[in-house]
Amino acid sequence: MTEMTRVGPTTRIRVRELSGSTSRDRRDDLATEEPLEIRLTSPDGARRTVAITMRTPGHDFELAAGFLHGEGLVGRGGIAAIAYCTDEDLPPEARYNTVTVHLHGPIPDLPALDRHFLTSSACGVCGSASLDDLHARCTPLPAGSLSLTPEVLYGLPDALRKRQGVFGKTGGLHAAGLFRPDGTLVALREDVGRHNAVDKLVGWASLSERLPLTDHVLMVSGRASYEIMQKALTAGLAVVCAVSAPSSLAVDLARDFGMTLIGFLRGERCNIYAGQERITT
């Protein structure tokens, strides 16, 4: 068998840099973007591709597990094993871009599987197209005892940024961080797609049997979209913070399901779009 080549999270190239009236050639690190195909297999030998997403290589098994959990395709405990695909129909260079998720039971017979999820690092997953779909499989989150001080909120963006190792090299990656209410960082994942970063984080929690993530806070480096709020909801995350703006549907989702949504979290200011009762002002 031909040796498999694994691509890393960064790719080094040569660039020409212009500065004023001078130029020079130098090396530059880019965030790697590669496709990942997610396949499901069952004990009876059935096999099906459910998603193809553009992502930054790394934590691929977590990405697959988080995606399946967020879309309601495979629940907690439904995964027997995850491995890179070694099927003979794949060329060697593609095998680290294909993940096979082995299930304990049959492949779910859901309408969502009638179409393949085609996702990109830019647009997000379009599997659940409306709040009505989400209401059919999720319930509002309880109020709980989680509360945050403004001081903790203001410290989250810097704490996230300081731990973004690949971003420090490339300047071109999103991040999702999981925090405790006192501001302690629990886990962080990076990806060219903001929704992929969240999937990797949720997948980490799922594979390590930490779901649901009650009493935790999600911090994302970009905007808060409907897809990110959907993934947070299915993981039990009641508080989502974003450096940039939320979308209108993200706000609707937060208000419908009793979540706290904070946007424009920069310096010592932010906007609370939903769930202000969890912030002690």
Secondary structure, DSSP 8 states (H G I E B T S, - for coil): --------SEEEEEEEEEETTEEEEEEEEEE--EEEEEEEE-TTS-EEEEEEEEE-SSSHHHHHHHHHHHTTSS-TT-EEEEEE---TTS-GGGGGGEEEEEESS-----GGGGS-EE--TTT---SS-SHHHHHTT-------S--B-HHHHHHHHHHHHHT-HHHHHHS--EEEEEE-TTS-EEEEEEESSHHHHHHHHHHHHHHTT--S-TT-EEEESS-B-HHHHHHHHHTT--EEEESS-B-HHHHHHHHHTT-EEEEEEETTEEEEEE-GGGB--
